[in-house]
């Protein structure tokens, strides 16, 4: 006999769940949603708008002057091709420039941004010169305040804001945290570029250390892309097809390293319809007792007689994570993961979030899989029935929570590589020498701050990055 089944509507028929609104939010995030049409293999967003913010600090003129037009001119190519590339993603783009202030650019924006004079200043009062500062923090604030718009920043990551008194990039962390906690994704791309100009604000560690240097050679250029995960992945897929042959080829050959920061590092595909390996235990069998319409939730019926002594062992339902394809490529996710298991008991069949009693934490039977980063949860029917206690319909949800982010992270290793990152101690010797490449000062510090922002944002959002939800009908 069933101790409790779905009582259903007033006429006694089971009520169909009509969507995620029928489930608690903590469990709903892991449930498969039936798509109105097959999910596309590409991560193309349907429409939207974007602002491309171009740094106009004085050092940016080096990318214009150092380019060999049509042969090695990634900055000019990006300025030419970004609006069209975004247009192919159905995203309407416009240009703004930023330095001391943010400036709207007209229809001649491409020509303006490719003119070295745009990055110079002839004012007698140098404090009013746009190229004196590069307030990336203010641009990130603007992007944070416009969640429905995609933001693309083109910069050498030279940051200076005379109104900020804190050290270096510190001011950016709360802004980056807010962006990530809102569910948006931040991608950073490094582009090896020709350069002929000035590099400013080098640290003076010892008397005589240069604070600025004229340099001709290679100097990294960066793209910071902020948008939905679909937009960020669409941008990543579009770069190898960019109108710029230089950029497209470099992307295809892996010469444009990039890192993707997102609180949900899973791929753009529906949640699994059957996340648990169901096993063959007669006490916990896969069933179909709850009708569904807009979602798919794996269902089990728990109960029945124990097998006779001496019977061969049966395989119990298990969940193993993370799977090999659990994360998008280049995503920053590595760090300690802690398992969590919760259960809700159905209170009524009205198909609302309040139809479930308050969640109860369970001590799951978790095990490490040797030689891997995976954890495995085994649902033992006898122990689970004892923990649930009384008959009824239960919603069981398990997940792996991100406790922190490894720093330096494997996905940001390139941002600490000496080919890209210039340490304070190496700044003066590099400035005095004739390096083939002049790296970016404190790029590793930006990586650390972004990793910290991701950890804070993940914690704010509950921490779970992988999980499952199943329905269980307990018999007596």
Steps between C-alpha positions, in 0.01 A plus 500: 500500500612853432512700820461818297453579135429818314156596618449696179227748428153501653385234255775266621710508183872579536586860424768551235799714584503784245850634543778601730260713707373177653832442676718679756755723329795313654388178331343651186837615366600136432177393324475433126275749321330385182611728219245620243749400230829310492786680673744642246854371509632855487460741787354784295281749684185609316536878517625784713716809512860564593731787575864469396710712737842591358774621732634839382792531743822626344659155487230372262654706220783244501272238345403739221857612424656156537270316260597383154175568319342184364791284613514536878231740619278326757384821668384661175346172388302467821371856476393428141348157560344494848168668407454267202595194701251592771244571229534139385389409854196732458656749740491867406824669609611859551835653599598710799848612602620541856788664678439774752135497381277290278445642151230402251634445149310578180476307173868575434604306812715247313709771330525700824622201703765420240648850503805536732400864566190380685724370779710817528433821691611856423327673793717725712322370810608135496259415782215535249652264244290192426810289439635561852274239657343167420202452727414138423327482837244759386432300183444186704254697716310602187494140378383382843215753490381387152436125542305470174790631291819325400826684572832464317810684626804544274800600710864443590379470863696806612279618785518837669229703672607805698188477718593153629731478798519121535776285358493398137200303381345454847210732421381265225430193712157597639388613152615174340331305780168677438520427126573130554241462778236640262551191284708666232827367361833680465754386241850640461704455179870576454616603151869525418536829311761724336564817696687828456431744779530577870442270796409690814484460880782252539575441870797686645653246738849650512626854432556543130234248391316636194135589553424504127680366195482531124472154351475341156430130478215276620256596776177313593159642419190377685130447451271482804161363398202520738160353422278199546670163481342449158642832380845426642513158336356640178781758498756225555358305206486808278866607540638215284258619229581868550526728199856558615712222350778587747276457804314200359821310421655580838184375672494178297866434575455554873712817507227702672479357852181572688327424828127489572363596841143392581322372810339229284786341304283226352443475123203658326281194484197379697549327833509122484164323480640212703797621707514186717622160387190312605662166584291185536392501863144364541456728804561818299372480146462770239132584465258749345250596767495877446373646169713779354439757227780755466776325692649155540591371845641153555270303733554204732269285711659400829381204706424130478639190659870442551655232277556155656832435668765378260355691205762656270574865581296754312621831358356798683417836341805728480595851388857569391638847437663685345474320167761555230274747316367671812671835434542731203852531360719773654262543794650589837344238729781307668493509878384296798147364463281395792199268455154587630183291513155639584147362500153660492175319580197587289239683709230538232443460128435864408818511293663800663826551685300497825381149420817372666594498866822666613809312380686262727871431461598135459834337559565351158707191427768687307830349390807632319591321179876433520715670238227746400331819623165318504265425789239226497175497697339159558137478603460194721124419504489375860698793644311754289162364611612516863616861458178611331296329772143507373327438172437774252645672196842653544721725293865405544769738378876459515773734384867581512565844646801711409667598827769715339697542179857379464729798452695504278245295311586256219262689272687828562853358484576711191426817702791419733736392221801737458418529131182686601551609860763750618580486870598810696852367550551441127360836387818712519734240337243450223469875442877540478542211261370439148250217549328346201178520705418747774249315726208652690578628848316305771280294268528227763340738751199542272475120479510476879233766543273339242545159665408656834199671345383168358533331838303779672230494229467121516463515878237772469306282255507191718824345377356208306651444157384142428195317626193286448139484617281186506156410631463205735175336606554319830285197568433336834 
